[in-house]
Amino acid sequence: MSNERNDNPSYILAIETSCDETSVAVIKNGKEILSNIVASQIETHKRFGGVVPEVASRKHVETITVTIEEAVEESGIALTDLSAIAVTMGPGLVGALLVGVVAAKSLALALDLPLIGTHHIAGHIYANQLVHEMEYPCLALVVSGGHTELVLMEREGVFQVIGRTRDDAVGEAYDKVARALQFPYPGGPHVDRLAQEAEGAVELPRAWLEPGSYDFSFSGLKSAVLNVINQTKMRNENLDFSKVARGFQESVIDVLTEKSIRAAKEYGVKQLVLCGGVAANRGLREALTARCDKEGLPLLIPPFSLCSDNAAMIGAAAYLKWKRGEITTQEIKGEPTLSLEAWSVQS
């Protein structure tokens, strides 16, 4: 059953708990944000130098109920006005996903509403739909703490991964380099800021992989940064960390930009879509904008508030399924390795 011809507005309450943010949003017609509450755990995990899965799960349990209440209140929509409940079912940390899934199942059951299990990366991609009009075919560059992928979408809601990281995701590489440069977690913003301030850069390698490949690899770059730091220490010399940060960032951006533009040309897309937590990186946003302007390729970038994990993006992606009547059963569970391509809409 399709809902596309229904003239009544749809209100989807979406829940996101895939990692270390507890977020709940209410989205109208897949595009309008009525509320988007995010309870971050950064301060909790900072002392550990990264996200601790068990701690993240417990924090979700503590905050999920009040976050739902705040999102509903801010939206101005009564629970009885909701059309569906959406939730991130994967990928992510299994314990964290489970908290959101159980909350969503309970709410859907209590309110007798349809349930829509949603893909986290589809959410990141369709965060752009909340602020832009997406046109197809388009290409998404997904850059986050756990994912670095090039995703081709020939039509709405249908995903084909044409390139992915073979080791570290961009966000992981940033955090590991930041730790080596003695910055606290999360390290990405510190490296980005330092790179912007640098006068000059340490030359570092670019991992292009096989000719024609759209895959990525950043573990070698991370190792190269560590080698520079260690060799400098062994020689008892001072090292300008800002030049290391800039060299690292320039290497990352060059590879991301070149592969994205090459893929966009090969597949003849109408737009390039940037998304994921690392989409907040100013160096990447500026470089990609400049290159797309040069190539005459429209570039969509979400505002900073929609780059990191949030439930509004989950509501936007869930709407793709909702309007086609593709509903999830109460048998839904958290799926840490959920395939993006398999989650594609069916009609």
C-alpha positions in Angstrom: 0.0 0.0 0.0 1.4 3.4 -1.0 0.8 6.6 1.0 1.9 8.9 -1.8 -1.6 10.0 -2.8 -2.7 10.8 0.8 -3.1 14.6 1.1 -2.9 14.5 4.9 0.4 15.6 6.3 2.6 12.9 7.8 4.3 13.2 11.1 7.2 10.8 11.8 8.8 10.5 15.2 12.3 9.3 14.6 14.8 7.9 17.1 18.6 7.7 16.6 20.9 5.8 19.1 23.5 4.2 16.9 26.6 5.5 18.7 27.0 8.2 21.3 24.1 10.6 20.7 20.6 10.0 21.9 18.4 11.9 19.5 14.6 12.2 18.8 12.9 14.3 16.2 9.5 14.9 14.7 9.5 15.4 10.9 6.6 16.6 8.8 6.3 15.3 5.3 9.9 14.1 5.2 11.3 17.6 4.9 10.2 19.9 7.7 11.9 19.7 11.1 9.4 20.3 13.9 11.9 19.2 16.6 15.3 17.6 16.7 16.6 17.0 20.2 20.2 15.7 20.6 21.7 14.6 23.9 25.4 14.2 23.3 27.7 11.9 25.3 31.0 13.5 24.2 31.9 14.7 27.7 31.3 11.2 29.1 33.5 9.5 26.5 36.2 12.2 26.4 38.1 10.8 29.4 38.3 7.4 27.7 39.7 8.8 24.4 36.8 7.3 22.4 33.4 5.8 22.6 33.0 3.0 25.0 30.1 0.8 23.8 28.8 -0.3 27.1 28.9 3.2 28.6 27.1 4.5 25.5 24.3 2.0 25.9 23.8 2.9 29.5 23.6 6.6 28.7 21.0 5.9 26.1 18.9 4.1 28.6 19.2 7.0 31.0 18.2 9.7 28.5 15.9 8.1 25.9 12.6 8.7 27.7 13.2 12.3 28.5 14.5 13.0 25.0 11.3 11.6 23.5 9.2 13.7 25.8 11.2 16.9 24.9 11.0 16.2 21.1 7.2 15.7 21.3 6.7 18.8 23.4 8.8 21.0 21.2 7.2 19.7 18.0 3.7 20.9 19.1 2.3 17.6 17.8 0.3 15.3 20.1 1.3 11.6 20.2 -2.1 10.8 18.7 -1.2 13.0 15.6 1.8 10.9 14.7 1.8 8.8 11.5 4.7 6.5 12.2 7.7 5.7 14.4 11.1 5.5 12.8 14.3 4.2 14.3 17.9 3.6 13.3 18.2 -0.2 13.1 21.8 -0.2 11.9 24.6 0.0 11.3 26.1 1.0 14.7 27.0 -0.3 18.1 24.6 -3.2 18.9 23.9 -2.3 22.5 23.2 1.3 21.5 21.0 0.3 18.6 19.0 -2.0 20.9 18.0 0.8 23.2 16.5 2.9 20.4 14.9 -0.1 18.7 13.2 -1.3 22.0 11.9 2.3 22.6 10.6 2.6 19.1 8.9 -0.8 19.2 7.3 0.0 22.5 6.0 3.4 21.4 4.7 2.0 18.1 2.9 -0.8 19.9 1.4 1.5 22.5 0.2 4.0 19.9 -0.8 1.4 17.3 1.4 3.1 14.7 3.5 1.7 11.8 7.2 1.1 12.6 10.0 2.0 10.1 13.5 0.5 10.6 15.9 3.0 9.1 19.5 2.8 7.8 21.9 5.2 9.6 23.8 6.1 6.4 20.6 6.6 4.4 19.8 9.1 7.2 23.1 11.0 6.7 22.5 11.2 2.9 18.9 12.4 3.2 19.8 15.0 5.8 20.4 17.0 2.7 16.7 16.6 1.8 15.8 18.6 4.8 17.5 21.7 3.4 17.9 21.0 -0.4 16.1 19.5 -3.3 17.9 16.4 -4.4 18.0 15.4 -8.0 18.8 12.1 -9.6 21.1 10.5 -10.5 23.3 11.8 -7.7 26.4 10.7 -5.9 26.9 10.8 -2.1 30.3 11.1 -0.5 29.7 9.7 3.0 32.5 10.7 5.5 32.0 9.8 9.2 33.7 8.2 12.1 32.8 4.7 11.0 32.1 5.1 7.2 33.8 6.4 4.1 31.8 5.6 1.0 30.9 6.7 -2.4 27.2 5.9 -3.0 25.5 6.2 -6.4 21.7 6.9 -6.4 20.2 6.5 -9.8 16.7 7.2 -8.3 15.3 8.2 -5.0 16.0 5.8 -2.1 18.0 3.3 -4.2 21.6 3.0 -3.2 24.7 1.4 -4.9 28.0 1.6 -3.0 30.7 2.1 -5.7 33.6 2.8 -3.3 34.3 2.2 0.4 37.3 2.4 2.8 39.3 -0.8 3.1 40.5 0.0 6.6 40.1 3.2 8.7 37.2 5.5 8.0 38.1 9.2 7.6 36.8 10.1 11.1 38.8 7.2 12.7 42.0 8.4 10.9 41.4 12.0 12.2 40.9 10.8 15.8 44.0 8.6 15.7 46.1 11.4 14.2 44.7 13.9 16.7 45.7 11.5 19.6 49.2 11.3 18.2 49.2 15.2 18.2 48.1 15.1 21.8 44.5 16.4 21.2 41.5 15.1 23.2 38.6 13.1 21.7 36.9 13.9 19.4 40.1 15.0 17.6 38.8 15.8 14.1 37.8 19.5 14.8 41.2 20.1 16.5 43.1 18.8 13.5 40.9 20.8 11.1 41.5 24.0 13.1 45.3 23.4 13.3 45.5 22.7 9.6 43.7 26.0 8.8 46.3 27.9 10.9 49.4 26.2 9.5 52.0 28.0 7.4 53.2 25.2 5.2 52.7 21.4 5.4 54.6 18.2 5.9 54.4 16.2 2.7 52.5 13.0 3.2 51.5 10.2 0.8 48.2 9.8 -1.0 46.6 6.3 -1.3 45.1 6.2 -4.7 45.0 2.3 -4.8 44.4 0.6 -8.2 43.7 2.6 -11.3 40.0 3.2 -11.6 39.3 2.2 -8.0 36.8 4.3 -6.0 37.9 2.6 -2.7 39.7 4.4 0.0 42.5 3.6 2.4 43.7 5.8 5.3 45.7 3.4 7.6 48.9 4.0 5.6 48.5 7.8 5.9 47.9 7.5 9.7 51.1 5.4 9.9 53.0 8.0 7.9 52.0 10.7 10.4 53.2 8.5 13.3 56.5 7.9 11.5 57.1 11.6 11.1 56.4 12.2 14.8 58.6 9.3 15.9 61.5 10.2 13.7 61.4 13.8 14.8 61.5 12.6 18.4 64.4 10.3 17.7 66.4 13.2 16.2 65.5 15.3 19.2 64.0 18.0 17.0 61.0 20.2 17.4 58.0 19.4 15.2 55.4 21.9 14.1 52.2 20.0 14.7 50.2 22.4 12.6 52.3 21.5 9.5 51.6 17.8 10.2 47.9 18.5 10.6 47.8 20.4 7.3 49.8 17.7 5.5 47.4 15.0 6.8 44.3 17.0 5.9 45.5 17.9 2.5 46.2 14.2 1.7 42.7 13.2 2.9 41.0 16.0 1.0 42.9 15.4 -2.2 41.9 11.7 -2.4 38.3 12.3 -1.3 37.9 15.2 -3.8 39.5 13.5 -6.8 37.7 10.2 -6.5 34.4 12.0 -6.0 34.8 14.2 -9.0 36.0 11.3 -11.2 33.0 9.1 -10.1 30.6 12.0 -10.7 31.9 12.4 -14.3 31.9 8.6 -15.0 28.3 8.2 -13.9 27.0 11.5 -15.2 25.3 12.6 -12.0 23.4 15.8 -11.5 24.6 16.5 -8.0 27.3 15.6 -5.5 26.0 15.2 -2.0 28.4 15.5 1.0 27.3 14.0 4.3 28.4 12.4 7.6 30.1 13.8 10.7 33.3 14.7 8.8 31.2 16.9 6.4 31.5 19.5 9.2 35.3 19.7 8.4 35.8 23.2 7.0 38.8 22.3 5.0 36.9 19.5 3.1 33.8 21.7 2.6 35.9 24.6 1.1 38.0 22.3 -1.1 35.1 20.3 -2.4 33.1 23.5 -3.0 35.9 25.1 -5.0 36.5 21.9 -7.1 32.7 21.5 -7.8 32.4 25.1 -8.8 35.3 24.6 -11.2 33.7 21.5 -12.7 30.2 23.0 -12.8 28.9 20.3 -10.6 26.2 21.2 -8.0 27.3 20.3 -4.5 24.9 19.8 -1.6 26.2 20.1 1.9 24.0 20.0 5.1 24.3 22.7 7.7 26.7 21.8 10.6 23.8 20.9 12.9 22.7 18.1 10.5 26.2 16.6 9.9 26.6 14.8 13.1 24.2 12.0 14.2 20.7 13.3 14.7 17.2 11.9 14.5 15.9 14.5 12.0 18.0 12.8 9.3 16.5 9.4 10.3 13.0 10.8 9.9 13.9 12.2 6.4 15.2 8.8 5.3 12.2 6.9 6.9 9.8 9.0 4.8 11.2 7.3 1.7 9.7 4.0 3.0 6.6 5.6 4.7 5.3 7.1 1.5 5.7 3.8 -0.3 3.9 1.9 2.4 7.1 -0.1 3.2 6.7 -0.8 6.9 8.8 -2.9 9.3 7.4 -5.6 11.5 7.7 -5.8 15.3 10.4 -8.4 14.7 12.9 -5.7 14.0 16.2 -5.8 15.8 19.5 -3.9 15.9 21.7 -4.9 13.0 25.3 -3.6 13.4 26.3 -4.5 9.9 23.1 -3.6 8.0 23.6 -3.2 4.3 22.7 0.1 2.8 22.0 -1.4 -0.6 19.7 -4.0 0.9 17.8 -1.2 2.7 16.9 0.5 -0.6 13.2 1.2 -1.3 11.5 -1.7 -3.2 9.2 0.3 -5.4 
